[in-house]
Amino acid sequence: MNDLTRIKYFNDIFEIFSSKEDGHFTFWADYNEGNVYWSHDMMEYYGFPEQLIAEDGALDFYKSRIHPDDLPAYEQQVDDM
């Protein structure tokens, strides 16, 4: 599946399963391929540069949006997942 097809596929799934109305955003991490995909709403809200991004780049970008005081709790939650 190419990147555009994958984005369309996940976009369709997110239309069904995600809702920003309750303050939650849905994302998909494909650890086999090393990619993370987030909904268009999440991309706009957080200012992410793309909907599909390499796992390492996604983590670095997302962490840059978290207040330094909150990073330890965030990193613990990621480890727990």
N, C-alpha and C positions, 0 to 999 in steps of 0.2 A: 504494500500500500504506500503510495507516495505521500509527501507531506500535505499537499492540498486535499487529497482524498481523506487522509486521516483527520485533518482539521474539520472538514465537512461532517465526517462521521461523529466526532466528539461534540461538535456544535449541535448536531441534532439530538444527541443524548442529553446534553446539558439543558436544552430547551425543555426536556421532559423532567429532569431531576433537580435542577437548581432553581433557587429563588433568592433574589437579593432582598426581597421584602422583609425577611426576618433577620437580615444582617449577616447571612452566611453565603459564602461563595464556594462553588464546587471546582475542584481541579482534578486532573488525572495525571498520575506519574507512571510512566512506562519504564520500569527499571531494566527490562530486557533490552530495550532500544536506547535507554539513557536519555529519554525526553520527558518533559513536563508540558502539559497542555492545560490552560485555564480558560474559563469562559470569557467571552468578549466583555461582559460587564465587569469581571474581575480585572481584566487587562486595562480597561478604562479607569476604574476606581483607583488602582494602585499605580498606574502609569507604566505598566510593563511594556517593553518595546515590541513584543511579538506574542502570539497566542501559543506557539509551539517553540520551545527553547531547550537546549541541552540541559541536562539535569544539574551539572555543576554551575553553569551560568545562571540558571533559574534560582538556585539556592543563594548564590552570592547577591543577585539582584534583589531577591525578596528580603534577605537579611539587611540589606542597605536601607530598607524602608522601616525597620524595627528600631525603636529607641534603644540605645545601648543598655539602659537599666533593665529592659525587658528581654534582652538576648539570652541570658542564662535560662530563664523559664521557657522561652521558645525552643532553645536547643534541647532541653530536657523533653519537651513534648514531642519533638521530631524523633529523638532517640526512642521514646516510648512507642511511637507508631511503628 
